Amino acid sequence: MTHRGAVVGAILVGLLLVIALLGPHLAGHDPIARDIDRGLSAMGAPLGPSVDALLGTDHLGRDVWARLISGAGTSLWIAGLATLLALVIGLAVGLSAGYAGGWVDGVLMRGVDLVLSFPFLLLAILLAALLREAGLASSTAPVILTLAAVGWTTMARVIRGKAMTIARAEHVTAARALGASPLRIIVRHILPNVAGIVVVIALLGLAQALLAEAALSFLGLGPPPPAASWGRMLFEGRAYYRTSPHLVVAPGIAILVAVVAFNLLGEGLRDLLDPKERR
Amino acid sequence: MIGLVVRRVAWALVVIWFAITLTFVLTAAVPADPTHALLGPHATPETTARAKAHYCLDEGLVVRYGCWLEGVVQGDLGESYRTRRPVADILGDRIGPTMQLAFAAILIQLLVGVPLGILAAIRRGRWPDRACNLVTLLAQSAPSFVVGTIALYVLAFKLGWFPLSGYGVGGLDRLHHLILPATTLAAAGIAFYARVVRSELVEALSEDYVRTARAKGLPESTVVLRHALRNALGPLVTLIGLDLGVLLGGTVIVESIFAWPGLGREVVQAIVDVDLPLILGTVLVTSIAIAIANLVTDLVLLWLDPRLRERR
């Protein structure tokens, strides 16, 4: 069962990566070209799915399929970079807290508690709004920084827990007895042992980042137009949901599939690494 | 025991202080001059100076921090740039609907998630468990704005079973308006509750005391509900406490889909208008609400589980 889940997840993730990388070649249309003449109905409304436009067009006559494909790249890029950034912070904090223990651990973990005591989405909204104010509105940097700033906490917690048990293991004591420096012990003896769990939390974190990116975009705080991200497509399509539900359904399903894929792969790997977890 | 309670209360105060300070630091870090937004382009130097003095903007950082702290403690969160209404008044009006939505969502999560989890645990490995697993995976991965918009399209717009948006007037009408947003908000939580109850119950069912209960000849329902399920209560209480934070964040999206007149919709409008005092006020009030919820959760856990009291 769990193996099957992991395999399905891996296949879907692979497919997503291929789509994201080959994006422009698969789209068939320009994702940001407006086509007022053929892309809109006589009344100026978005068109439904047809042979010419597989998933119809949006309110500016842009091809939804092309935008969906190019959105895969945007969304995965943002979520991936944010997860990577969060992971770096999470590793630094988690490993130092787990290795050092004592008051270092106390201070760092209380810090994590403090950040976690904020409502995730509200903190993200606040950060995104402030970063925009600071003049970064025309790039994807605010979104990425925001997602990283709220994403590292749970990672730090998990890594710290794991690092703590490994730091008490005999091979670490042996390394210390041989005179290895703390940095060497952390990098050479602890890091390889947490690598498995790090891959798992990175995958699960990526799923969360995809959801959060879409949520921010949905509120108008995502990557700036005309770039297509799935959340932005939802945001733009929202106003037309009664007459053109495909504008909401198409990116919605894309997000759902992507999140399911990363969750399946992450959870599958976790169960493989730690069979006790799922009874 | 009293020492533990005091420590938890002190921690809650630290969290609240942190929230107040962080919101201040974040605003101070933004280079934008709020008097522009406040007074518009035609402000005279005189009025600008008066506004700056009013908000302590012409002082150093430390004085401004003191000013902000004093204001917050007195319940003065500044004025909305857009409507000029005191932020505290706006939040006072909006917090009620949001709380209704959040509590309704928690109720739905408990009523649906817990039975699902029990079902999955007692039929472990068989089709109810697998179906439950699939449903919870989907529910956890489906963003609320997709669930909400599709529910709105199908159930409200096409079938007309529910109102399209709004708050409703009077008890039954309110309830009718509440169902769709609350269920949308609860979707991911249902999945989470079901998973937690399932794994706790599966663990408890393999314990010795459960075998003893069965050996005594107790009916299976008593074994599951009275003996095993009790052990899942602790984690469940923790979840409910943590959930309030997740839900208060989630209301931002759900409220703007269903035009529910709460904090979430207010903050979305505030983002569009770059109405910083209102954004800050919302974040502040929400984090205080969460700090209090976490405190209550900790105290309830202490009361429920005597083992926690003995530690340290």
Contacts between the chains, C-beta under 8 A, distances in Angstrom:
chain1	res1	chain2	res2	distance
A	1	B	130	7.2
A	113	B	15	7.9
A	114	B	14	7.7
A	114	B	15	6.3
A	114	B	18	5.1
A	117	B	15	4.8
A	117	B	18	7.8
A	117	B	19	7.8
A	117	B	245	7.4
A	117	B	287	6.7
A	117	B	290	6.0
A	117	B	291	6.1
A	117	B	294	6.5
A	118	B	19	7.0
A	118	B	22	7.9
A	118	B	245	7.6
A	118	B	283	7.6
A	118	B	287	5.4
A	118	B	290	7.5
A	119	B	245	4.7
A	119	B	246	7.3
A	119	B	248	5.2
A	119	B	249	3.9
A	119	B	283	7.8
A	119	B	286	5.3
A	119	B	287	6.8
A	119	B	290	6.2
A	120	B	245	7.4
A	120	B	246	7.1
A	120	B	249	5.4
A	121	B	249	3.4
A	121	B	250	6.8
A	121	B	252	5.7
A	121	B	253	7.5
A	122	B	248	7.3
A	122	B	249	5.2
A	122	B	252	6.9
A	122	B	267	7.3
A	122	B	282	7.0
A	122	B	283	5.1
A	122	B	286	5.6
A	122	B	287	7.7
A	123	B	283	7.2
A	125	B	252	6.7
A	125	B	267	6.7
A	125	B	271	6.3
A	125	B	279	7.4
A	125	B	283	8.0
A	126	B	23	7.6
A	126	B	26	6.5
A	126	B	279	6.1
A	126	B	280	7.5
A	126	B	283	5.2
A	127	B	26	7.5
A	129	B	271	5.2
A	129	B	274	7.0
A	129	B	276	7.8
A	129	B	279	5.9
A	130	B	26	5.4
A	130	B	27	7.6
A	130	B	29	7.1
A	130	B	30	5.3
A	133	B	30	4.8
A	133	B	31	7.9
A	133	B	32	5.1
A	133	B	274	6.5
A	133	B	276	7.7
A	134	B	29	7.6
A	134	B	30	5.8
A	134	B	31	6.5
A	134	B	32	7.9
A	135	B	31	7.8
A	207	B	141	6.9
A	211	B	141	7.8
A	211	B	143	5.4
A	214	B	143	5.5
A	214	B	145	7.3
A	215	B	143	6.5
A	215	B	144	7.9
A	215	B	145	6.8
A	215	B	253	6.1
A	218	B	143	7.8
A	218	B	145	4.8
A	218	B	253	6.4
A	219	B	252	6.9
A	219	B	253	7.1
A	219	B	256	7.2
A	219	B	268	5.7
A	219	B	271	6.5
A	220	B	268	8.0
A	220	B	271	6.9
A	220	B	272	6.7
A	221	B	271	6.5
A	234	B	145	6.2
A	234	B	146	7.2
A	234	B	149	7.5
A	238	B	149	6.6
A	238	B	257	7.9
A	241	B	149	5.6
A	241	B	152	7.0
A	241	B	153	5.5
A	241	B	157	7.8
A	242	B	153	7.1
A	242	B	157	5.6
A	245	B	150	7.9
A	245	B	153	5.2
A	248	B	146	7.3
A	248	B	149	4.8
A	248	B	150	7.0
A	248	B	153	7.3
A	249	B	150	6.8
A	252	B	143	7.4
A	252	B	145	7.9
A	252	B	146	3.5
A	252	B	149	7.1
A	252	B	150	6.7
A	253	B	146	7.9
A	255	B	143	5.7
A	255	B	146	6.5
A	256	B	138	7.4
A	256	B	141	5.9
A	256	B	142	5.3
A	256	B	143	7.3
A	256	B	146	6.4
A	259	B	141	4.0
A	259	B	142	7.7
A	259	B	143	7.5
A	260	B	137	6.4
A	260	B	138	6.9
A	260	B	141	4.5
A	263	B	137	6.5
A	263	B	140	6.9
A	263	B	141	5.5
A	264	B	137	7.1
A	278	B	199	7.8
A	279	B	124	7.9
A	279	B	199	7.4
A	279	B	202	5.2
A	279	B	203	7.0
A	279	B	206	7.8
